[in-house]
Each structure stands twice: as structure tokens, then as C-alpha cells.
Amino acid sequence: MSRTVSLVLGGVLVVLGLVWFGQGMGWIGGSGMSGVRLWAVIGPILAVVGAVLIVRGLRPVRIGRHRGTPSG
């Protein structure tokens, strides 16, 4: 997965996870998800997955030997 895709997808997942959490807690109304505790659990999990993708996208590219490359 390219770095740009990882960053964009991660950002979308974080925002979506926070919205779902807010809906599940009842802070954001107007949806069938509002006040349903399941979304208060799924939201943070999704946000964490998004944060992991963002961190992976921000990590510097390592240049050097790859695993499995014979030495010498």
C-alpha cells in the first residue's frame, strides 16, 4: 500500500471512527446509530486502525538490505 493511500485511508478511518463513537454515545443525533452502544465500541476500534495506518504512512522508508538477500 502506498504511503499516500495509507495516510488518506487512515485519516478517513479516524474521522469515521470518531463520528461513530459520538453517535454511539448519543452526542451526535439524527441517525439510527445514535444512542446504540455498539457504535461506541466499534468507533474507537476503527479510529485506532486508522491511526495505525497513519503511523505506517509517516514512517520513513528504510533503504538497505532486505531480508532474504544473500550477503557477500
Residue pairs with C-beta under 8 A, 6 or more apart in sequence:
1 9
3 57
3 58
4 57
6 53
6 54
6 56
6 57
7 53
7 54
7 57
7 58
9 50
9 53
10 50
10 51
10 52
10 53
10 54
10 55
10 56
10 57
11 50
11 54
12 50
13 46
13 47
13 49
13 50
13 53
14 47
14 50
14 51
14 54
15 50
16 43
16 46
16 47
16 50
17 42
17 43
17 44
17 45
17 46
17 47
17 48
17 49
17 50
18 43
18 47
19 28
19 43
20 33
20 39
20 40
20 42
20 43
20 46
21 39
21 40
21 43
21 44
21 47
22 28
22 43
23 29
23 31
23 33
23 34
23 35
23 36
23 39
23 43
24 33
24 34
24 35
24 36
24 37
24 38
24 39
24 40
24 41
24 42
24 43
25 40
26 34
26 35
28 34
33 39
65 71
